[in-house]
Amino acid sequence: MNQDIINEIKNQNYAAITESIENFLIEQIEKKQVNGLILGLSGGVDSAVLAYICKRKLKEKTLAVIMPDTQITPSVETEDAMKMITLTGLEYKLIDIKPIVNEYMHYVEPNNWAKGNLRARIRTNILYYYANAKKYLVLGSSDKSEYLIGYFTKYGDGASDLVPIISLYKLQVREIAKFLGVPQNIIEKKSSPHLWKEHEAEKELGASYEEIDSILYCIIDKKLSIDKTSDILEIDKQTVEKVHQMYINSAHKRETAQKLSEEK
């Protein structure tokens, strides 16, 4: 692992980035003539960063919704989310989606993978329900790492009106979290969308975020070849190719629905 590359990724002006995001959110509220913002708060670092940014200048215009599935979501995640509410003072709602998920299961055949993605889509439906009711914009919590490798549910957590931290790699999200004062245990916590029991992002992906971010940074930002990336990062070529393939294979998740071309 090349520490110089990791430092290059991490060393950013987080005060300026925070101000830029704040201005973007304020401008979008005014431009779209809405009353405020709504976000899903999970207890993870990405949504915590959104909450901490919103509390600075948009505290009275932000609603956070905590949506565990108590059948699978560890109680510590809900506790951490509630801790974020205490620290930020944001208005919130706590909704257990377990009965909603179970109701779906009365009508569809069982499939654990599909059920996991269903949880993400149910959460998004709830966010948009309140967004419609209150005339709010939905904030997406996807970061650049997750966006580029397609680590999100299409029309689930991948659906939103605004994506304030999508230009930040996971390593940068952790750094801006430090700048904002997010508690250390949230910053250091293993990332997980909690779509099923004992779900951990890095285990599912088969690589650490240090590896993923470094590889994406070299290939996407620095436009290096796979061989050059492997050499510079001192990461085996197989891992580099795997992350690059995630980027290629998930292209459809970053595109809008395809339309049949009209020929004249």
Secondary structure in CASP SS format (residue, H / E / C, confidence):
PFRMAT SS
TARGET T0000
AUTHOR 0000-0000-0000
METHOD secondary structure of the structure
MODEL  1
M C 1.00
N C 1.00
Q H 1.00
D H 1.00
I H 1.00
I H 1.00
N H 1.00
E H 1.00
I H 1.00
K H 1.00
N C 1.00
Q C 1.00
N C 1.00
Y H 1.00
A H 1.00
A H 1.00
I H 1.00
T H 1.00
E H 1.00
S H 1.00
I H 1.00
E H 1.00
N H 1.00
F H 1.00
L H 1.00
I H 1.00
E H 1.00
Q H 1.00
I H 1.00
E H 1.00
K H 1.00
K C 1.00
Q C 1.00
V C 1.00
N C 1.00
G E 1.00
L E 1.00
I E 1.00
L E 1.00
G E 1.00
L C 1.00
S C 1.00
G C 1.00
G C 1.00
V H 1.00
D H 1.00
S H 1.00
A H 1.00
V H 1.00
L H 1.00
A H 1.00
Y H 1.00
I H 1.00
C H 1.00
K H 1.00
R H 1.00
K H 1.00
L C 1.00
K H 1.00
E H 1.00
K H 1.00
T E 1.00
L E 1.00
A E 1.00
V E 1.00
I E 1.00
M C 1.00
P C 1.00
D C 1.00
T C 1.00
Q C 1.00
I C 1.00
T C 1.00
P C 1.00
S H 1.00
V H 1.00
E H 1.00
T H 1.00
E H 1.00
D H 1.00
A H 1.00
M H 1.00
K H 1.00
M H 1.00
I H 1.00
T H 1.00
L H 1.00
T H 1.00
G C 1.00
L C 1.00
E E 1.00
Y E 1.00
K E 1.00
L E 1.00
I C 1.00
D C 1.00
I C 1.00
K H 1.00
P H 1.00
I H 1.00
V H 1.00
N H 1.00
E H 1.00
Y H 1.00
M H 1.00
H C 1.00
Y C 1.00
V C 1.00
E C 1.00
P C 1.00
N C 1.00
N H 1.00
W H 1.00
A H 1.00
K H 1.00
G H 1.00
N H 1.00
L H 1.00
R H 1.00
A H 1.00
R H 1.00
I H 1.00
R H 1.00
T H 1.00
N H 1.00
I H 1.00
L H 1.00
Y H 1.00
Y H 1.00
Y H 1.00
A H 1.00
N H 1.00
A H 1.00
K H 1.00
K C 1.00
Y E 1.00
L E 1.00
V E 1.00
L E 1.00
G C 1.00
S C 1.00
S C 1.00
D C 1.00
K H 1.00
S H 1.00
E H 1.00
Y H 1.00
L H 1.00
I H 1.00
G C 1.00
Y C 1.00
F C 1.00
T C 1.00
K C 1.00
Y C 1.00
G C 1.00
D C 1.00
G C 1.00
A C 1.00
S C 1.00
D C 1.00
L E 1.00
V C 1.00
P C 1.00
I C 1.00
I C 1.00
S C 1.00
L C 1.00
Y C 1.00
K H 1.00
L H 1.00
Q H 1.00
V H 1.00
R H 1.00
E H 1.00
I H 1.00
A H 1.00
K H 1.00
F H 1.00
L H 1.00
G C 1.00
V C 1.00
P C 1.00
Q H 1.00
N H 1.00
I H 1.00
I H 1.00
E H 1.00
K C 1.00
K C 1.00
S C 1.00
S C 1.00
P C 1.00
H C 1.00
L C 1.00
W C 1.00
K C 1.00
E C 1.00
H C 1.00
E C 1.00
A H 1.00
E H 1.00
K H 1.00
E H 1.00
L H 1.00
G C 1.00
A C 1.00
S C 1.00
Y H 1.00
E H 1.00
E H 1.00
I H 1.00
D H 1.00
S H 1.00
I H 1.00
L H 1.00
Y H 1.00
C H 1.00
I H 1.00
I H 1.00
D H 1.00
K C 1.00
K C 1.00
L C 1.00
S C 1.00
I H 1.00
D H 1.00
K H 1.00
T H 1.00
S H 1.00
D H 1.00
I H 1.00
L H 1.00
E C 1.00
I C 1.00
D C 1.00
K H 1.00
Q H 1.00
T H 1.00
V H 1.00
E H 1.00
K H 1.00
V H 1.00
H H 1.00
Q H 1.00
M H 1.00
Y H 1.00
I H 1.00
N H 1.00
S C 1.00
A H 1.00
H H 1.00
K H 1.00
R H 1.00
E C 1.00
T C 1.00
A C 1.00
Q C 1.00
K C 1.00
L C 1.00
S C 1.00
E C 1.00
E C 1.00
K C 1.00
END
